[in-house]
Amino acid sequence: MSSKALVADESVTVQKIAKIALAKYEIKVTQAFSLEEAQEALKNESFDIHIFSGKLPGVKKPSDINQRLNAQKKKKTIILLEKNDKETYNCFQQYNFPNLVKKPFTSKAFKDAIENTCAQPKKELIKKNTNKDQSQGFVGKKTKDLKTEEKLGKNTSLNQEDDTQNLLLLDSLVNNEMNSRLPQLVQKYCKEHLSQAIEAELNKKIFELTQKKQSILSEQNK
């Protein structure tokens, strides 16, 4: 059975980046954009990893998240917090949440948090899947696929780091800094158009990675 993650964050940008990052670990993602949606998901499913925004709509104080996660679930939870919100950061520390990540985070910080939290890191998943394929006689094909993934990862890791950081900085600008600097109508216009630009850039990146992977597979199959 594949691992599952609940990503509860109000930002479409963070949701997309989380989905891309978790896909590397073969983790199926359920998205929630409010505390109500997250609560409903927790009722219906059990998750191997939880990612919560400290500013999730419906969350008035850290205890709103704390009450919904027992001690075992907290160990498998990443809380995403605004950089300068020290009070909220301290509250989550007091509630014994071990994985607190400040926005805007780098892709490395997010990757490290996932590896510290996830019940089945990538190496274990690969080992598990390889053993399964050996019993079915697909060892050669699986080894080839793994080499392709490794090659693809080497070619794109540096660019992904830069892109992730830039997108999160933009997202931070849209959701935080603009609120204090621009009139309401200008805020609305900028948020809509910047959000579209961010989503377009992420979709472009996903397309490029898919094309690159297909190209590598085609070369190996020749």
Steps between C-alpha positions, in 0.01 A plus 500: 500500500636841405560770760253788532540865596254771601614844383291772668612840373311801366760570230466336157875553452593312818252223413662448158855506639403254774341267244814508281728438801290213638470334158872417523416280798202337326262663746138558399380851594162611633457878490311721747468877479328557837489351849152365426623312191800367694279380784271319254800329337635389838164343583493297180864393464818425689809681369872419522594867498314827568597848379310790660522874445495693827280758323254250351151655465300394804807491728467777758776371728752211503278297734249462213753277323637346820156371604462305176831311513603253769861454616572232238364714215701803616821307435389466138396864458674799339373845599565783252531838673556860398861607551438777755219337698703412810197473728333231289835322455547484878145371550552208261830421674316484833250262344794271409483528121856395399499621138445875461594658166499875440370653175643575252691172527758354262430171327785345705338606828171353385667178378682463834175549690329232291784253556490567876124451511406239243453143621650362177784711356591459134768233552258274688235545234748413224616192690141392559403544134820331375435192717146484364622517141765234560228256601315584177806479271525871413840574650665628182223744413478636856877554522486687171215719626686581821812603305281724286352665811849552645626654175193723478545608861866600442410705195221695668577528872687832484238665282221370723670654804513844334149478356345389828661783694395761243142376489471497878641851524238613250232318694613671820486837325149433372359380832683717753701805399239635261240515775679786673628687194227517240138621486238226502412514129867490399556207738220305335630567148860408587401187690292368212762565233802393705323181608428421135865567411621274782266218397601536135868479597441186708304334218780590259755340734294182533469480119877549454581225752253263333653568158852450636403169659338378177811600306727302735271196482497518118882507490526198728248301297695546174 
